Amino acid sequence: MAIAHLTEILKSHKTWLTNDAQVLAIVPNVQHWYRIINLFKGEWENSEFTRYWLSLSSLKSSFTTAGLQIYEIQTCSEKGKEFQKFIQLTEPLVNA
């Protein structure tokens, strides 16, 4: 699904919502740190879902363009020792 299709789907479904309604969207996080590690290892999750993944900015853009306000974004993963190691190792890349 291209980003334009998501925006159109959100726009069409918006007509069903009342002014105080909320939308719950559960979206795979293509930018998750563990997926980035797998890319460094040369591994990629080549599945049907990978065609539909969106970055956080493109997801926000789709909702905004559809006229929906984002109230809250939550993550559901724990950030333990492996995450801290990932941050330390990638910090020079991010700051370059």
Secondary structure, DSSP 8 states (H G I E B T S, - for coil): --HHHHHHHHHHHHTT--TT--------BTT-HHHHHHHHTT----SGGGGG-B-HHHHHHHHHHTT-------------HHHHHHHHHHHHHHH-
